[in-house]
Amino acid sequence: MFKICFHCCSTVPVSLSILSDKTLERLTTLGTMSVVKLEEWRQRIRKELDNAVAFWLKYSHDTTHGGFFTCIGRDGKVYDELKYVWLQGRQVWMYCRLYRTMERFRKPEILEAAKAGGAFLRKFARVSSSSSGQWKCAFCLTRDGKALKIQRTIFSECFYIMAMDELSRVTGDKDMQLEAEQMMEQLIYWVRVDSSGLGRPQLPGDVPTNSMAVPMMLLCLVEQLTEGRGQEVAQKYRELASWCVQQILQHIQRDGTAILESVSLEGAELPGCQGRLQNPGHALEAGWFLLQVSAEQEDEELRRTAINKFVELPYQDGWDKEHGGLFYFLDVDGHCPTQLEWNMKLWWPHCEALIAFLMAYSQTKKPELLERFSEVYEYTLNHGSSMCLAACTCASECWMIFWQTRTECSDVNVVMTGLNLICLFTKSNHNNQFLKDNCTPFQIMWDTFLGRITPV
């Protein structure tokens, strides 16, 4: 069952809060038409953001047990009451960030919702390890807060930290800030010293690797914890930030022609499918994280590397030249990735691309970067409702369906039949392999058990 994160339906407008008055003022070299276009984009994103926030304020709050529902249909009905800690953390963070940085969201109901979500997290999310005495965050909770599942990764803890730090900024609660910093120290220990606290057994065939998601998220947390905190806090995390940057740069492989998702601890390419795997969305996300660092440190070499290798390169490799959109996974040698969902077009890689290209343009004023932004923007906003529709109604154990045929479609109606998802298309382009002669409308079905799309 797909679990909707707070910004699943609003990632484009939320992420592109970068397209603000301040950003537009910086883009002074644009021609008049480009400025007009940027303003059009911003107004569209603003409207989408307002609608998304209104939706989550109306439907997601659990007033009985606290926290937020995250499995919500487009009609606002809750179809699963389980609560996922990383999604709870994201929603607290998002409410706080909107409240703190955007005047029109400085409303009491948003602040109170964030505080209620934070209280739920603090009460239920942390699960003590009896063997090590360390705190681990649960991955999944029941509606009333009972821990249901713990993952052997750091990512629930990452979003717990983000939530606590951002909440401390809007409430002035120093205990929350301290709690975030203490959890951060534990993450650093797990990643750089001893990972046994994560609960993963050390198996003889399991070779340690450098997965880009780990240094990327730690770098994100450094940005979160140090923002506006002064030189003392910045100095505390400076060495970690440098380590994260170097770990991310190790993923530049094949003489600078590819970004690989996992490499060895020494920065060498790994054998097999794992070593050849590319994730364009992750690479683009890492790109704009690096751009933030390069701007803060005024590091021109890092800026060039971020743009050339982590923004332009994954876009070139990952963009579907025939149908548009970014693939989820790729194999650098052109083999079929072992991830069955590799050719789906998810919302989040497109949002990372939008942020990355706009940030890169704002720092360099290179028109080709704005052209890339425009291309991704048009694709994402034209297909966003379909991506969102699939994400919000998917009945399979899959992130989303958008679609194996990579079709361009509109007027999509989705109905449930047993455990299967039926998608009724009233329009489609001629490239759709399921479109039958003289057959409009037509149907396709996501088969939950077979894990594939089949014609009906």
JOKA-V531329 format. One record per backbone hydrogen bond with DSSP energy under -0.5 kcal/mol. CO is the residue of the C=O (numbers start at 1). NH is the residue of the N-H. E is the energy in kcal/mol with one decimal. If there is no record, write none. Layout:
CO | NH | E
CO | NH | E
This chain:
2 | 4 | -0.6
5 | 8 | -2.3
7 | 11 | -1.2
10 | 14 | -2.7
11 | 15 | -2.9
12 | 16 | -1.9
14 | 17 | -1.5
15 | 18 | -0.8
16 | 19 | -2.0
18 | 20 | -2.2
20 | 24 | -2.4
21 | 25 | -2.2
22 | 26 | -1.5
23 | 27 | -1.2
26 | 28 | -1.8
27 | 30 | -1.2
31 | 35 | -2.1
32 | 36 | -2.2
33 | 37 | -2.3
34 | 38 | -2.7
35 | 39 | -2.1
36 | 40 | -2.1
37 | 41 | -2.6
38 | 42 | -2.5
39 | 43 | -2.3
40 | 44 | -2.1
41 | 45 | -2.5
42 | 46 | -2.7
43 | 47 | -2.0
44 | 48 | -2.2
45 | 49 | -2.7
46 | 50 | -2.4
47 | 51 | -2.2
48 | 52 | -2.4
49 | 53 | -2.7
50 | 54 | -2.1
51 | 55 | -2.0
52 | 56 | -2.2
53 | 57 | -2.4
54 | 58 | -1.7
55 | 59 | -2.4
56 | 60 | -1.6
60 | 69 | -3.6
61 | 63 | -1.0
62 | 66 | -1.7
67 | 62 | -2.1
70 | 4 | -0.9
70 | 72 | -1.0
71 | 79 | -2.3
71 | 80 | -0.8
73 | 76 | -2.1
77 | 73 | -2.7
80 | 71 | -0.6
82 | 70 | -0.5
83 | 85 | -0.5
83 | 141 | -3.1
84 | 87 | -0.7
84 | 88 | -2.4
85 | 89 | -2.8
86 | 90 | -1.8
87 | 91 | -2.1
88 | 92 | -2.2
89 | 93 | -2.5
90 | 94 | -2.9
91 | 95 | -2.5
92 | 96 | -2.3
93 | 97 | -3.0
94 | 98 | -2.6
95 | 99 | -2.5
96 | 100 | -2.7
97 | 101 | -2.2
98 | 102 | -2.0
102 | 105 | -1.7
103 | 106 | -1.8
105 | 107 | -2.3
107 | 110 | -0.7
107 | 111 | -1.8
108 | 112 | -2.8
109 | 113 | -1.7
110 | 114 | -2.1
111 | 115 | -2.4
112 | 116 | -2.4
113 | 117 | -2.4
114 | 118 | -2.4
115 | 119 | -2.2
116 | 120 | -1.9
117 | 121 | -2.1
118 | 122 | -2.6
119 | 123 | -1.8
120 | 124 | -2.1
121 | 125 | -2.3
121 | 126 | -0.6
125 | 138 | -2.9
127 | 136 | -2.5
128 | 130 | -0.7
129 | 133 | -2.7
134 | 129 | -2.8
136 | 127 | -4.3
139 | 85 | -1.6
140 | 148 | -3.0
140 | 149 | -1.4
141 | 83 | -2.9
142 | 145 | -2.0
146 | 142 | -2.5
149 | 139 | -3.3
149 | 140 | -1.7
151 | 153 | -0.7
154 | 158 | -1.7
155 | 159 | -1.8
156 | 160 | -1.6
157 | 161 | -2.4
158 | 162 | -2.1
159 | 163 | -2.0
160 | 164 | -2.5
161 | 165 | -2.7
162 | 166 | -2.2
163 | 167 | -2.5
164 | 168 | -2.1
165 | 169 | -1.1
166 | 170 | -1.2
167 | 171 | -1.8
168 | 172 | -1.9
172 | 174 | -0.9
173 | 177 | -1.2
174 | 178 | -2.6
175 | 179 | -2.5
176 | 180 | -2.4
177 | 181 | -2.2
178 | 182 | -2.5
179 | 183 | -2.3
180 | 184 | -2.0
181 | 185 | -2.1
182 | 186 | -1.6
183 | 187 | -2.1
184 | 188 | -2.5
185 | 189 | -1.9
186 | 190 | -2.4
187 | 191 | -2.6
188 | 192 | -2.8
189 | 193 | -2.2
189 | 194 | -2.5
194 | 197 | -0.6
195 | 198 | -2.0
195 | 200 | -0.5
196 | 199 | -1.8
201 | 203 | -1.1
203 | 206 | -1.4
205 | 207 | -1.0
208 | 265 | -0.6
209 | 211 | -0.8
210 | 263 | -1.8
211 | 214 | -1.6
211 | 215 | -0.8
212 | 216 | -1.8
213 | 217 | -2.1
214 | 218 | -2.3
215 | 219 | -2.3
216 | 220 | -1.9
217 | 221 | -2.3
218 | 222 | -2.1
219 | 223 | -2.1
220 | 224 | -2.0
221 | 225 | -3.0
222 | 226 | -1.9
223 | 227 | -1.3
226 | 229 | -2.2
230 | 234 | -2.0
231 | 235 | -2.9
232 | 236 | -1.5
233 | 237 | -1.2
234 | 238 | -0.5
235 | 238 | -0.8
235 | 239 | -0.5
237 | 241 | -2.4
238 | 242 | -2.1
239 | 243 | -2.3
240 | 244 | -2.7
241 | 245 | -2.3
242 | 246 | -2.3
243 | 247 | -2.4
244 | 248 | -2.4
245 | 249 | -2.5
246 | 250 | -1.1
248 | 251 | -1.9
249 | 252 | -1.8
251 | 253 | -0.8
251 | 260 | -2.1
253 | 257 | -0.9
253 | 258 | -1.7
254 | 257 | -1.0
258 | 253 | -3.1
258 | 260 | -0.6
261 | 212 | -2.4
262 | 270 | -0.5
263 | 210 | -3.4
264 | 267 | -1.9
268 | 264 | -2.9
271 | 275 | -0.9
272 | 276 | -1.4
273 | 277 | -0.9
274 | 277 | -0.6
276 | 332 | -2.4
277 | 261 | -2.7
278 | 330 | -2.1
279 | 283 | -2.2
280 | 284 | -2.4
281 | 285 | -2.3
282 | 286 | -2.9
283 | 287 | -1.9
284 | 288 | -1.8
285 | 289 | -1.7
286 | 290 | -2.5
287 | 291 | -2.0
288 | 292 | -1.7
289 | 293 | -1.8
290 | 294 | -2.8
291 | 295 | -2.1
292 | 296 | -2.1
293 | 297 | -2.5
294 | 298 | -0.8
294 | 299 | -2.0
298 | 300 | -0.9
299 | 303 | -1.9
300 | 304 | -2.4
301 | 305 | -2.2
302 | 306 | -2.8
303 | 307 | -2.3
304 | 308 | -3.0
305 | 309 | -2.5
305 | 310 | -0.9
306 | 310 | -1.1
307 | 311 | -0.8
307 | 312 | -3.2
308 | 313 | -1.0
311 | 315 | -1.2
312 | 316 | -2.5
313 | 317 | -2.5
314 | 318 | -2.5
315 | 319 | -1.8
318 | 327 | -2.4
319 | 321 | -0.8
320 | 324 | -2.1
325 | 320 | -3.3
330 | 278 | -2.8
330 | 332 | -0.5
331 | 334 | -2.4
335 | 337 | -0.5
338 | 340 | -0.7
339 | 342 | -1.8
341 | 344 | -2.0
342 | 328 | -1.5
342 | 329 | -1.9
344 | 328 | -0.8
344 | 346 | -0.7
346 | 350 | -0.8
347 | 351 | -1.6
348 | 352 | -2.4
349 | 353 | -2.1
350 | 354 | -2.2
351 | 355 | -2.4
352 | 356 | -2.7
353 | 357 | -2.7
354 | 358 | -1.9
355 | 359 | -2.7
356 | 360 | -2.6
357 | 361 | -2.4
358 | 362 | -2.4
359 | 363 | -1.3
360 | 364 | -1.4
361 | 365 | -3.3
365 | 367 | -0.6
366 | 369 | -1.4
366 | 370 | -1.0
367 | 371 | -2.0
368 | 372 | -1.8
369 | 373 | -2.1
370 | 374 | -2.5
371 | 375 | -2.2
372 | 376 | -2.6
373 | 377 | -3.0
374 | 378 | -2.7
375 | 379 | -1.9
376 | 380 | -2.9
377 | 381 | -2.9
378 | 382 | -1.8
379 | 383 | -1.8
380 | 384 | -1.4
383 | 386 | -0.5
383 | 387 | -2.3
384 | 388 | -2.9
385 | 389 | -2.4
386 | 390 | -2.4
387 | 391 | -2.2
388 | 392 | -2.7
389 | 393 | -1.2
390 | 394 | -1.1
394 | 2 | -0.9
396 | 398 | -1.7
400 | 402 | -0.6
402 | 345 | -1.8
403 | 406 | -1.8
407 | 409 | -0.5
408 | 429 | -1.1
410 | 426 | -0.7
410 | 427 | -0.8
411 | 413 | -0.5
411 | 426 | -1.0
413 | 424 | -3.4
415 | 422 | -3.0
417 | 420 | -2.4
420 | 417 | -2.5
420 | 422 | -0.6
421 | 423 | -0.5
421 | 446 | -2.4
422 | 415 | -2.4
422 | 424 | -0.6
423 | 425 | -0.6
423 | 444 | -1.7
424 | 413 | -2.3
425 | 441 | -0.6
425 | 442 | -1.5
427 | 410 | -0.7
429 | 432 | -1.4
432 | 435 | -1.4
434 | 436 | -0.5
436 | 439 | -1.7
438 | 440 | -0.5
442 | 425 | -2.1
443 | 456 | -1.5
444 | 423 | -2.5
445 | 447 | -0.7
445 | 454 | -3.0
446 | 421 | -1.3
446 | 448 | -0.7
447 | 451 | -2.2
447 | 452 | -0.9
452 | 447 | -2.9
454 | 445 | -3.0
